[in-house]
Amino acid sequence: MSAAGYSLLAVTAVVVATLAVGAYGWRFSRTTSDFFVASRTVRPGLNASAIGGEYLSAASFLGVAGLVLAFGTEMLWYPVGWTAGYLVLLVLVAAPLRRSGAYTLPDFAESRLESRGVRRLSALLVVAIGWLYLMPQFQGAGLALAATTGTGAWLGGVLVATVVLVNVLFGGMRSITFVQAFQYWLKLTALLFPLLFMVTIWLGDGAVSPASTGTTPGDSWESPLAGAGDHRLYTTYSIIVATFLGTMGLPHVVVRFYTNPDGAAARRTTLFVLALLGLFYLLPPVYGGLGRLYAPDLIASGDTESVVLELPARMLAGTLGDLLSALTTAGAFAAFLSTSSGLTVAVAGVISQDVLGRRLGGVRAFQAGAVVAVLVPLGLALLAEGVGVAQAVGLAFAFAASTFCPLLVLGIWWRRLTDAGAIAGMLVGGGCAGGAVLATLLGAAPAGWPGALLAQPAAWTVPLAFLTMVGISLATPRRVPRHAARTMVRLHTPEAVQLDRGVLPR
Amino acid sequence: MPDTPPRRVRVTSPRTGAARVQQVPAAREIDAQTALGEVYMSSLLRSQLRLALLALATLVVVVGGIPLLFWLAPELSAVQVLAVPLPWLLLAFAVYPFLFAIGWLYVRAAERNERAFTDVLDRS
């Protein structure tokens, strides 16, 4: 059998396994609560695997190794930031967010600030960030399938979209939880197993350091500072701000916290996730480093994102190499499927509650929302080509850090936040971050410092959003929500204490 | 009829319940949003916020200090530990156990704060 045949077989196996594991969850999905939050009964171990499975997207599975191969050590800030983002989430947001009792981010915004306006703006932002993140997943699926099996670039995206839709339509969150937990371990195995063989070969070849093969003199492959020229320090810190603070604002990350039984469980789950992410992110950089030794031509051809898919076949001759490459292809598909499923559930939840909720009820609205949530970004992915996976995902992080991060942090810890302040802060932060990255993508950015500020905007848009939120809130003290004190009791007190926690959202 | 008056007897009471003032549980103070309830709530909030900021400060100083360190001393990039460049060693391996350790200590301390709060409310 040919290499393409093995890859096709592996992808088929992942798709079938995903549907089978999902079908196991379908049997339990009956109520609206099952569909949205798996009835809030998921234990920390299973939930953490599911969060890990959902979070590790194509950008983590393929993108990190490719970036490390092309640019070197500085790109390690992305996996570090994506993990540290969970630590920031743990200490600032995890338990209070679970205790808020809300289904989605707009629910949280409305119940904390007692305003429909904040709710509508949050819903808009959730859908925008979700689509921004879904589009590169579908594109990545197309590229990966085309690279390994030679099919058309559209097929991978359509395949992923279809499988996700089937699982979400029939099983909702309950079903997705099983699927994603399974996919975390699949992804870990798919990277770890080939790596064992490859590292053995590398050790046999004398364990040459990847940094020693500098192609050009003055090559800064081992430097941990990003970019070039005067603004290296700025660019590095801007990536750090976007990833550390952006994680908490991603809709598919936040929606997961509502599936924990209580606040303390939410914290333990997050700690578990930190361990699982740390374990996983040890692996992709090694592919990048080995790729520099064994597949340097990928740098020249600009095809660095396929290093994870191709390296096993290049380092190991014959059927074994082909089989291991098929395994990493399977892992990549697990990455596309799990992240897309999580995003679809999050976006569908918001669409069904805020757009369709009044006409359709419960599960029906959720299913209609899921169809819209998948078809729009699939269309965008098929139309717009050439926006890189890592670039679009980076934009989503900067955007989330400039909008939902201030809303969540100030909403949870500062009782004088007002609805006017929240709206102003999200508009200013989102407007600046969105505008800056659009300018970069369209090629309208100038060179030098202004260009650096626009390419990585988080370091200035996030503080700006915080300052606007605080400033406008202080200027509108009469708009402090009437039940702010009661809401703070709900967010921060342990569930064991009998207290009046006000009215839970829905 | 004997005229002797009955002996005086001292009547005592353990005075356990009698002297006790009607006590309002702390939980009711919080529910009624009295000044005392506010004190309970703000002490919980402040202890949790202080803990969170301590964890974040550790993260910012240690992990956030890495770019500054290598910017100020670029020659450190060339240092190799067991054939692995130092920046690579820090960012690809060492940072993850460190992040987990901060998280683990944080979860323990946060649960301790909540237990203290629950105990105060139960004792009153």
Chai-1 contact restraints between the chains, C-beta under 6 A:
chainA,res_idxA,chainB,res_idxB,connection_type,confidence,min_distance_angstrom,max_distance_angstrom,comment,restraint_id
A,T73,B,P87,contact,1.0,0.0,6.0,A-B,restraint_1
A,T73,B,W88,contact,1.0,0.0,6.0,A-B,restraint_2
A,L76,B,L91,contact,1.0,0.0,6.0,A-B,restraint_3
A,L76,B,A92,contact,1.0,0.0,6.0,A-B,restraint_4
A,V80,B,L91,contact,1.0,0.0,6.0,A-B,restraint_5
A,V80,B,V95,contact,1.0,0.0,6.0,A-B,restraint_6
A,T83,B,L99,contact,1.0,0.0,6.0,A-B,restraint_7
A,A84,B,L99,contact,1.0,0.0,6.0,A-B,restraint_8
A,L87,B,L99,contact,1.0,0.0,6.0,A-B,restraint_9
A,L87,B,G103,contact,1.0,0.0,6.0,A-B,restraint_10
A,L90,B,G103,contact,1.0,0.0,6.0,A-B,restraint_11
A,V91,B,A52,contact,1.0,0.0,6.0,A-B,restraint_12
A,V91,B,A55,contact,1.0,0.0,6.0,A-B,restraint_13
A,V91,B,Y106,contact,1.0,0.0,6.0,A-B,restraint_14
A,L92,B,A52,contact,1.0,0.0,6.0,A-B,restraint_15
A,A207,B,A83,contact,1.0,0.0,6.0,A-B,restraint_16
A,S209,B,A83,contact,1.0,0.0,6.0,A-B,restraint_17
A,A211,B,P85,contact,1.0,0.0,6.0,A-B,restraint_18
A,E222,B,S77,contact,1.0,0.0,6.0,A-B,restraint_19
A,E222,B,P85,contact,1.0,0.0,6.0,A-B,restraint_20
A,E222,B,P87,contact,1.0,0.0,6.0,A-B,restraint_21
A,S223,B,S77,contact,1.0,0.0,6.0,A-B,restraint_22
A,P224,B,F70,contact,1.0,0.0,6.0,A-B,restraint_23
A,P224,B,P87,contact,1.0,0.0,6.0,A-B,restraint_24
A,P224,B,L91,contact,1.0,0.0,6.0,A-B,restraint_25
A,L225,B,P67,contact,1.0,0.0,6.0,A-B,restraint_26
A,L233,B,W71,contact,1.0,0.0,6.0,A-B,restraint_27
A,T236,B,P67,contact,1.0,0.0,6.0,A-B,restraint_28
A,R267,B,V107,contact,1.0,0.0,6.0,A-B,restraint_29
A,L271,B,G103,contact,1.0,0.0,6.0,A-B,restraint_30
A,L271,B,V107,contact,1.0,0.0,6.0,A-B,restraint_31
A,L274,B,L99,contact,1.0,0.0,6.0,A-B,restraint_32
A,L274,B,F100,contact,1.0,0.0,6.0,A-B,restraint_33
A,L274,B,G103,contact,1.0,0.0,6.0,A-B,restraint_34
A,A275,B,F100,contact,1.0,0.0,6.0,A-B,restraint_35
A,G278,B,Y96,contact,1.0,0.0,6.0,A-B,restraint_36
A,G278,B,F100,contact,1.0,0.0,6.0,A-B,restraint_37
A,P285,B,A92,contact,1.0,0.0,6.0,A-B,restraint_38
A,W413,B,L49,contact,1.0,0.0,6.0,A-B,restraint_39
A,A485,B,Q33,contact,1.0,0.0,6.0,A-B,restraint_40
A,H492,B,L44,contact,1.0,0.0,6.0,A-B,restraint_41
A,H492,B,L45,contact,1.0,0.0,6.0,A-B,restraint_42
A,P494,B,E114,contact,1.0,0.0,6.0,A-B,restraint_43
A,P494,B,T118,contact,1.0,0.0,6.0,A-B,restraint_44
A,A496,B,T118,contact,1.0,0.0,6.0,A-B,restraint_45
A,V497,B,T118,contact,1.0,0.0,6.0,A-B,restraint_46
A,V497,B,L121,contact,1.0,0.0,6.0,A-B,restraint_47
A,Q498,B,A27,contact,1.0,0.0,6.0,A-B,restraint_48
A,L499,B,A27,contact,1.0,0.0,6.0,A-B,restraint_49
A,L499,B,I30,contact,1.0,0.0,6.0,A-B,restraint_50
A,D500,B,D31,contact,1.0,0.0,6.0,A-B,restraint_51
